Amino acid sequence: MKNLDLKDLEILVTMQDFQKQVEGYGLTTANILYRRPDHPWLLQSYVWQNYDLYPDFPELRSFLGFWQKSLEGVLHSVTVAHSRLIKPAEIKTVGGIFRLH
């Protein structure tokens, strides 16, 4: 595989994010409250953000499964916000161009 420089990597990631949006994914933000392993009475916040599918949130569910299996902090609550940034119906061809000057 070819070594990518930083600019090529940014373009690749941008293209992948755009493709997900066209496929119906939307930006999802989850505020995760969890109990600190060393002080269980203390809640700490972790913010997770990724493109995910509403309403099932397979990416978030996968992350939370990893959390419960691999991390010590017990989950207290998860608050989710989701926004579809681009939908396939919003992509339209240009019907005309108007030029001034």
HELIX and SHEET records of a PDB file:
HELIX    1   1 LEU A    6  VAL A   22  1                                  17    
HELIX    2   2 PRO A   58  SER A   70  1                                  13    
HELIX    3   3 PRO A   88  GLU A   90  5                                   3    
SHEET    1   A 3 LEU A  43  ASP A  52  0                                        
SHEET    2   A 3 GLY A  26  ARG A  35 -1                                        
SHEET    3   A 3 VAL A  74  SER A  83 -1                                        
END                                                                             
